[in-house]
């Protein structure tokens, strides 16, 4: 990845057919991770949630991964 973190994440999403989200409380609390998931959703990428640890799907994470 090159450039700023946001640019790098956007490039990675653009080049991907599928987005794997390793779900955890740490991921859920991360603003950059949320931005990446929202960007992938907006770009109509297929999101595949991988539940790594127990995590509640009670907010944005549940919306984008359901």
URWO-V573489 format. One record per backbone hydrogen bond with DSSP energy under -1.0 kcal/mol. CO is the residue of the C=O (numbers start at 1). NH is the residue of the N-H. E is the energy in kcal/mol with one decimal. If there is no record, write none. Layout:
co:nh:e
CO:NH:E
CO:NH:E
This chain:
co:nh:e
4:8:-2.7
5:9:-2.7
6:10:-2.4
7:11:-2.5
8:12:-2.3
9:13:-2.4
10:14:-2.7
11:15:-2.0
13:16:-1.2
17:46:-1.4
19:48:-3.4
21:23:-1.4
21:50:-3.7
23:52:-2.0
23:53:-1.1
24:28:-2.5
25:29:-2.0
27:30:-1.1
30:34:-2.1
31:35:-2.7
32:36:-2.2
33:37:-2.3
34:38:-2.8
35:39:-2.6
36:40:-2.5
37:41:-2.4
38:42:-2.8
39:43:-1.9
40:45:-2.7
41:44:-1.8
46:19:-3.1
48:21:-2.3
50:23:-2.3
50:52:-1.0
59:63:-1.7
60:64:-2.4
61:65:-1.7
62:66:-1.1
